[in-house]
Amino acid sequence: MKGAQLDTVDALMAQYAAGMLPEPMRVLVSSHLELQPQQRGKVAAYEALAGDMLLSAPPVALDDADAALARIFAAEAPSAQARPLPEDPLFPAALREFIGFGSGEVPWRRKLPGFKEHMIGKIDDCEVSLFWIRPGRKIPAHTHEGMEISLVLCGAFRDGRGRFARGDISIADDSVEHRPVAEDEAPCIGLSIVDAPLRFTGSIRQFLGDLIG
């Protein structure tokens, strides 16, 4: 994601419409669109713009077109025996298809008091994980060595930039220093994609206080 100019949700939507996102990011945006279908109009506008740009572009060489078609036909077709996963109260269908299970089956691991995580893995140079934050829990203040893009699936959190609730996307990079706090009503559960480690920035006293909080 480094250098991909994904500093705003609009930029993310534009690259989604253009088919330029790595697979974890595509799944995140697809899940966002399931939870906030009013955003689909924005994606449709970007797709129309991309179509206009293609129509005005120089003709593609025949050899290039043949190669592109060959790649499409060589792609593995979806299995005819695949069955859709059952409905889920928290996880959108795009996310369930990507990770292969629902919200009631997450093998959480405790990372800090009041904070759990499930590492999905490194995919397309992105570290992909699910997180669970106890209601009222503060995450230690930090910034980012690269980019962190998160989708809230349940509950909400606040930081110095505002409030992020179900279906909202948070984008943070090395220009953002924040201390997310889960709201009191419910755990905050989300999908996180990063391309570099976090860097904690608070004082030692604040950090230790957050660890035991």
PLY file of the C-alpha trace (Angstrom):
ply
format ascii 1.0
element vertex 213
property float x
property float y
property float z
element edge 212
property int vertex1
property int vertex2
end_header
0.00 0.00 0.00
2.97 2.33 0.41
2.85 5.14 -2.09
-0.61 4.07 -3.24
-2.20 7.45 -2.42
-4.95 5.93 -0.28
-5.05 8.87 2.10
-8.81 9.42 1.84
-11.88 7.21 1.58
-12.66 8.84 -1.79
-9.24 7.82 -3.11
-9.87 4.30 -1.84
-13.23 4.19 -3.64
-11.68 5.46 -6.88
-9.02 2.75 -6.85
-11.67 0.15 -6.01
-13.73 1.26 -9.02
-10.62 1.06 -11.21
-9.79 -2.46 -9.99
-6.43 -1.33 -8.62
-6.64 -2.50 -5.00
-4.88 -5.55 -3.53
-7.31 -8.31 -2.59
-7.59 -7.53 1.17
-8.38 -3.90 0.35
-10.94 -4.93 -2.24
-12.66 -7.10 0.35
-12.63 -4.27 2.89
-14.29 -1.86 0.45
-16.81 -4.49 -0.71
-17.71 -5.08 2.95
-18.04 -1.33 3.50
-20.45 -1.10 0.56
-22.56 -3.91 2.02
-22.81 -2.09 5.34
-23.28 1.38 3.81
-25.03 0.81 0.47
-25.56 4.55 0.02
-21.87 4.71 -0.94
-22.46 2.61 -4.05
-23.48 5.68 -5.99
-20.03 7.15 -5.46
-18.37 3.96 -6.74
-20.69 3.95 -9.78
-19.63 7.51 -10.56
-15.95 6.53 -10.42
-16.65 3.49 -12.63
-18.37 5.73 -15.19
-15.42 8.11 -15.12
-13.01 5.22 -15.64
-15.14 4.04 -18.58
-15.02 7.50 -20.16
-11.25 7.56 -19.78
-10.96 4.15 -21.45
-13.12 5.30 -24.37
-10.87 8.31 -24.90
-7.63 6.31 -24.61
-5.57 5.29 -27.66
-6.52 1.91 -29.20
-4.93 -1.12 -27.56
-2.56 -3.12 -29.71
-4.07 -6.42 -30.89
-1.32 -8.46 -29.24
-1.99 -6.73 -25.91
-5.74 -7.37 -26.19
-5.14 -11.06 -26.98
-2.85 -11.37 -23.99
-5.42 -9.74 -21.71
-8.15 -12.09 -22.95
-5.88 -15.08 -22.41
-5.30 -14.04 -18.81
-9.05 -13.70 -18.24
-9.87 -17.12 -19.72
-7.00 -18.73 -17.81
-8.38 -17.49 -14.49
-9.89 -20.23 -12.35
-13.67 -20.32 -12.61
-15.65 -20.35 -9.35
-16.61 -23.80 -8.14
-20.13 -24.78 -9.12
-20.41 -26.73 -5.85
-19.53 -23.79 -3.61
-22.38 -22.96 -1.24
-22.95 -19.49 0.22
-22.11 -19.03 3.87
-25.06 -18.50 6.21
-26.18 -15.00 7.14
-24.17 -13.35 9.89
-25.19 -10.50 12.24
-21.78 -8.78 12.05
-19.65 -9.93 9.14
-20.63 -8.92 5.56
-20.72 -11.65 2.93
-17.53 -10.38 1.21
-15.58 -10.73 4.45
-17.02 -14.17 5.28
-16.11 -15.45 1.83
-12.58 -14.06 2.22
-11.81 -15.51 5.67
-14.05 -18.60 5.51
-15.94 -18.21 8.78
-18.43 -16.02 10.60
-18.31 -13.71 13.58
-19.13 -16.48 16.06
-16.14 -18.58 15.01
-13.22 -16.15 15.32
-10.25 -17.76 17.14
-9.40 -14.64 19.14
-6.06 -14.28 20.93
-5.64 -11.84 23.82
-2.95 -9.27 23.02
-3.55 -6.72 25.80
-6.08 -6.42 28.62
-9.35 -5.65 26.87
-7.89 -6.16 23.38
-8.06 -9.33 21.27
-6.85 -10.05 17.77
-7.00 -12.71 15.09
-4.24 -12.57 12.49
-5.60 -13.61 9.11
-2.17 -13.41 7.53
0.02 -11.51 5.09
-1.73 -11.21 1.74
-0.55 -9.03 -1.17
2.08 -7.42 1.12
-0.64 -6.45 3.63
-0.95 -7.70 7.21
-4.64 -8.51 7.63
-6.31 -9.03 11.01
-9.54 -8.79 12.98
-9.60 -6.86 16.25
-11.88 -6.81 19.30
-11.77 -3.95 21.81
-13.60 -4.07 25.15
-16.21 -1.31 25.68
-14.51 1.79 27.09
-11.01 0.46 26.41
-8.29 2.91 25.33
-5.68 1.74 22.83
-2.21 3.15 23.60
-1.35 6.30 21.62
0.46 5.45 18.40
1.30 6.46 14.87
2.02 4.33 11.82
5.21 3.52 9.96
3.07 2.98 6.87
-0.68 2.83 6.23
-3.45 1.37 8.40
-6.94 1.02 6.96
-9.69 -0.28 9.24
-13.36 -1.11 8.79
-15.61 -1.07 11.86
-17.90 -4.10 11.95
-19.48 -3.67 15.38
-19.63 -0.93 17.99
-17.65 2.26 17.51
-14.47 4.05 18.52
-13.45 7.67 18.84
-10.11 9.39 18.45
-8.93 12.93 17.79
-10.32 12.78 14.25
-13.91 11.86 15.12
-16.22 8.88 15.55
-16.04 5.64 13.54
-19.06 3.30 13.75
-20.31 0.20 11.93
-19.47 0.41 8.24
-17.06 3.36 8.62
-13.52 3.25 7.23
-10.60 4.75 9.17
-7.41 5.60 7.25
-4.27 6.47 9.21
-0.66 6.95 8.12
2.52 8.42 9.57
0.87 11.85 9.72
-1.75 10.57 12.19
-1.09 10.11 15.89
-4.14 8.87 17.74
-5.42 7.05 20.80
-8.61 5.18 19.83
-11.19 4.61 22.56
-13.99 2.07 22.16
-17.42 3.42 23.07
-19.14 2.04 26.15
-22.22 0.45 24.58
-20.60 -2.58 22.89
-17.23 -4.08 21.98
-15.60 -2.50 18.93
-14.85 -5.17 16.34
-13.18 -4.47 13.04
-11.02 -5.51 10.12
-7.53 -3.99 9.97
-5.05 -3.89 7.10
-1.54 -2.50 7.59
1.64 -2.48 5.54
4.08 -1.56 8.34
4.24 -1.78 12.15
2.66 0.67 14.58
4.88 2.98 16.64
3.75 3.85 20.16
4.07 7.54 20.97
2.61 8.17 24.43
4.56 8.55 27.66
5.69 5.47 29.57
3.18 6.28 32.34
0.33 6.61 29.84
1.38 3.43 28.05
1.51 1.41 31.27
-1.81 2.88 32.37
-3.40 1.83 29.07
-1.92 -1.66 29.38
-3.60 -2.31 32.71
-6.74 -0.27 31.97
0 1
1 2
2 3
3 4
4 5
5 6
6 7
7 8
8 9
9 10
10 11
11 12
12 13
13 14
14 15
15 16
16 17
17 18
18 19
19 20
20 21
21 22
22 23
23 24
24 25
25 26
26 27
27 28
28 29
29 30
30 31
31 32
32 33
33 34
34 35
35 36
36 37
37 38
38 39
39 40
40 41
41 42
42 43
43 44
44 45
45 46
46 47
47 48
48 49
49 50
50 51
51 52
52 53
53 54
54 55
55 56
56 57
57 58
58 59
59 60
60 61
61 62
62 63
63 64
64 65
65 66
66 67
67 68
68 69
69 70
70 71
71 72
72 73
73 74
74 75
75 76
76 77
77 78
78 79
79 80
80 81
81 82
82 83
83 84
84 85
85 86
86 87
87 88
88 89
89 90
90 91
91 92
92 93
93 94
94 95
95 96
96 97
97 98
98 99
99 100
100 101
101 102
102 103
103 104
104 105
105 106
106 107
107 108
108 109
109 110
110 111
111 112
112 113
113 114
114 115
115 116
116 117
117 118
118 119
119 120
120 121
121 122
122 123
123 124
124 125
125 126
126 127
127 128
128 129
129 130
130 131
131 132
132 133
133 134
134 135
135 136
136 137
137 138
138 139
139 140
140 141
141 142
142 143
143 144
144 145
145 146
146 147
147 148
148 149
149 150
150 151
151 152
152 153
153 154
154 155
155 156
156 157
157 158
158 159
159 160
160 161
161 162
162 163
163 164
164 165
165 166
166 167
167 168
168 169
169 170
170 171
171 172
172 173
173 174
174 175
175 176
176 177
177 178
178 179
179 180
180 181
181 182
182 183
183 184
184 185
185 186
186 187
187 188
188 189
189 190
190 191
191 192
192 193
193 194
194 195
195 196
196 197
197 198
198 199
199 200
200 201
201 202
202 203
203 204
204 205
205 206
206 207
207 208
208 209
209 210
210 211
211 212
